[in-house]
Amino acid sequence: MANIDNLTPFTTENQPANRGRKKGSLNRSTVLKKWLSVRTTVKNPVTKKDEKMTVEDTVILALINEARKGNVQAIKEVQDTIYGKIADKQELTGANGGPVETRIILPKLDDN
């Protein structure tokens, strides 16, 4: 149990200021978008010539290259991006949109 003599009421004076990220600092998404938009020279895997591309383009080309090699995760990522993810949720409805009627049939037990 707490000792009454050690308890102090809450005040902002005796608490450190914890206000999250500093004002003006960028969040992770903003920094990532900045670096993905940087242009760099890379060899185009199709034409085999040096081209200026964004880092985002090179990442996407690497993903496509992995999918072409048979990487199942890469194939799934490409398909989900193009066609959308398949919904996992399935809803069952009975007649006229009502609840599904279920019956449980139990086997007869012998009296022996």
Buried (B, 14 or more C-beta within 10 A) or exposed (E): EEEEEEEEEEEEEEEEEEEEEEEEEEEEEEEEEEEBEEEEEBEEEEEEEEBEBBBBBBEBBEBBEBBEEEBEEBBEBBEEEEEEEEEEEEEEEEEEEEEEEEEEEEEEEEEE
